[in-house]
């Protein structure tokens, strides 16, 4: 068993975002063996939900635990962080994915954008450079040919295959932007998904599925009308991370159903129900 002072020291480090600290902690937990795994599992089941999410991340790195149960715990935690949630969702189907490698790929893209950016630069100018790196240098694109392929929805597969659907490419875009301190928001339109910038004098929107094309508010509403939808100004508002991840699960229900995999369709339908019931409980007065 870990001594009390060792437990206390580990608890203070679990939420440290520094890559160096995280790497050292992973190595330390590997040295601790079963003792370290037991400690992390106790934190996961504890009352401190932010720390529980960090402990879940370490268990994933160490290839321990039940990815499905861990994602359900994440949903119930109400402490939603986009990158953590996207990778945990991926692990429910690909439990051996290398989360560190995914993070390193995102870091590399962000580093290239920094290299090409001359400060001071506006948010729009930075998005133009991000578009160049993602869609021209790295070749990310929308998977028009096989839109309903379930792999399009998983962040690790989007990074590996460099293609996805609107919501997964938007998540990728947002995670790189976060590394650049570029304030962008997810915007879940009816039938589509884009990224919005609301810090500029005039808000603008980026469509990662269309290789980063820029649109203003009126152009986004026109896009909805062209798809026989009746737009509402509230459609342009930022979408909470909870709803982004829940929408990924809804897509996977449909896409696994189309692929003839009812078991996985049911798995993601269960996640949708968990998101909705957790949100309903939290919203009660």
Residue pairs with C-beta under 8 A, 6 or more apart in sequence:
1 35
2 10
2 32
2 35
2 36
2 39
7 39
10 25
10 39
11 43
11 51
13 21
13 25
14 25
14 43
14 51
14 54
14 55
14 58
15 50
15 51
15 54
16 22
16 25
19 103
25 58
26 58
26 61
26 62
28 36
29 36
29 37
29 40
29 58
29 62
30 36
30 62
32 39
37 59
37 62
37 64
40 55
40 58
40 59
40 62
40 64
41 55
41 59
41 65
43 51
43 52
43 54
43 55
44 52
44 55
44 56
44 59
44 65
44 70
44 73
45 52
46 52
49 77
49 78
49 79
50 77
50 79
52 73
52 77
53 74
53 77
53 79
53 81
53 84
56 65
56 70
56 73
56 74
56 88
57 84
57 99
59 65
59 70
60 67
60 70
60 87
60 88
60 91
60 99
61 99
61 100
63 95
63 96
67 88
67 91
67 92
67 95
68 92
68 267
70 88
70 91
71 88
71 89
71 91
71 92
71 271
72 271
72 274
74 80
74 84
74 85
74 88
75 271
75 274
75 275
75 278
76 274
76 278
78 242
78 278
78 282
80 240
80 241
80 242
80 245
81 241
82 171
82 174
82 175
82 178
82 186
82 241
82 244
82 245
83 103
83 106
83 175
83 178
85 241
85 245
86 155
86 171
86 175
86 245
86 248
87 97
87 99
87 102
87 155
87 156
89 154
89 155
89 245
89 248
89 249
89 271
90 97
90 154
90 155
90 156
90 157
91 97
91 99
92 267
92 271
93 150
93 154
93 264
94 154
94 156
94 157
97 156
98 156
102 155
102 156
102 159
105 159
106 159
106 172
106 175
106 176
106 179
107 179
109 133
109 134
109 138
109 176
110 176
110 179
110 180
112 133
112 137
113 126
113 129
113 130
113 133
113 176
113 180
114 180
116 129
116 132
116 133
117 125
117 126
117 129
121 129
122 200
123 182
123 183
123 184
123 197
123 199
123 200
124 197
124 200
124 204
124 214
126 180
126 182
127 177
127 182
127 184
127 197
127 206
127 212
127 214
130 173
130 176
130 177
130 180
130 182
130 212
131 206
131 211
131 212
134 140
134 172
134 173
134 176
134 208
134 212
135 141
135 208
135 211
135 212
138 162
139 162
140 158
140 162
140 163
140 164
140 169
140 172
140 208
141 162
141 163
141 211
142 163
142 164
142 165
142 166
142 169
142 208
142 209
142 210
142 211
143 149
143 152
143 163
143 164
143 165
146 152
147 165
148 254
148 255
148 258
148 259
149 255
149 259
150 252
150 255
150 256
150 259
150 261
150 264
151 157
151 161
152 158
152 163
152 164
152 165
152 168
152 255
153 164
153 165
153 167
153 168
153 248
153 251
153 252
153 255
154 168
155 168
155 171
155 172
155 175
157 164
158 164
158 168
158 169
158 171
158 172
159 172
164 172
165 193
165 209
165 251
166 192
166 193
166 194
166 207
166 208
166 209
167 188
167 193
167 244
167 247
167 248
167 251
168 248
169 208
169 209
170 186
170 193
170 194
170 195
170 208
170 209
171 186
171 244
171 248
172 208
173 184
173 195
173 206
173 208
173 212
174 184
174 185
174 186
174 195
177 183
177 184
177 195
183 197
183 198
183 199
184 195
184 196
184 197
184 206
185 195
185 196
185 197
185 198
185 238
185 239
186 193
186 195
186 196
186 238
186 239
186 241
186 244
187 193
187 194
187 195
187 196
187 205
187 235
187 236
187 237
187 238
187 239
188 239
188 243
188 244
188 247
189 220
189 223
189 224
189 235
189 236
190 224
190 229
190 231
190 235
191 224
191 227
191 229
192 207
192 209
192 223
192 224
192 227
193 209
193 247
194 205
194 206
194 207
194 208
194 215
194 220
195 205
195 206
195 207
195 208
196 203
196 204
196 205
196 206
196 236
196 238
197 203
197 204
197 205
197 206
198 238
202 216
203 216
203 217
203 236
204 214
204 215
204 216
205 214
205 215
205 216
205 217
205 219
205 220
205 236
206 212
206 213
206 214
206 215
207 213
207 215
215 223
217 236
220 231
220 235
220 236
221 231
221 233
221 235
221 236
224 230
224 231
224 235
225 231
239 247
242 275
242 279
245 275
246 271
246 272
246 275
246 276
249 268
249 269
249 271
249 272
249 275
250 268
250 272
252 264
252 265
252 268
253 265
253 268
253 269
253 272
254 265
256 262
256 264
256 265
256 268
257 265
